[in-house]
């Protein structure tokens, strides 16, 4: 049995599907999960990493755990030791942590990675860069006005398709050969916001214009739905990325045996969200 926390999110949802397709038994854990969120036959549990007691029924007798923490849990200084203790007590042998590239570039604290590495379990850490699915935030504007507004229009980053993160996670959960590994996950090429807008236009078959925001305009917009410290860190990455944050990592291709998918392929697959 493999337990997937955050099972209804951008990574959790395709991860559950990939594991089921591989013939694994899966327990999908989320704060809000319904039968429509997971494939038939998947065990479901409403629980949260912040509440290890509620996690215990999912973890008892499980072999592996995909550990994903929510943004609000992280901002509140949440502690994953309780979830890891419950996993170990339930017989879990392996944990795969969805971390962040920002840990390696020193923008984010390493506490969760350190907890996993000291847990006594076999472990693998995944450090993805920016998600291609962040472009969903432009959906309303593209549908209404066929425009994308974003700052730093020509700063390119190798964003990764969440389905590729899920594919890597599925392999590392099932294969002990990844024990002790930390993988930085990026897309195959850096792509700028302006280029992303053009790719969305190609996907929907209509031109999508690009409007470059000032940093302050972007900050004001982002503060409406993101905490200030997350906004500032995000703007720093988008506007002044380090060489490591702009570099394409070979890790996804090494694990998957194929190149990660480009942004244009993600846009084509999700074109309906922008029409």
Buried (B, 14 or more C-beta within 10 A) or exposed (E): BBBBBBBBBBBBBBBBBBBBEEEBEBBBBBBEBEEEBBBEEBBBBEBBBBEBEBBBBBBBEBBBBBBBBBEEBBEEEBBBBBBBBBBBEBEBBBBBBBBBBBBBBEBBEBBBBEBBBEBEBBBBBBBBBBBBBBBBEBBEBBEEEBBBBBBBBEBBBBBBBBBBBBBBBBBBBBEEEBEEBBBBBBBBBBBBBBBBBBBBBBBBEEEBBBBBBEEEBBBEBBEEEBBEEBBBBBBBBBEEBBEEBBBBBEBBBEBBEEBBBBBBBBBBBBBEBBE
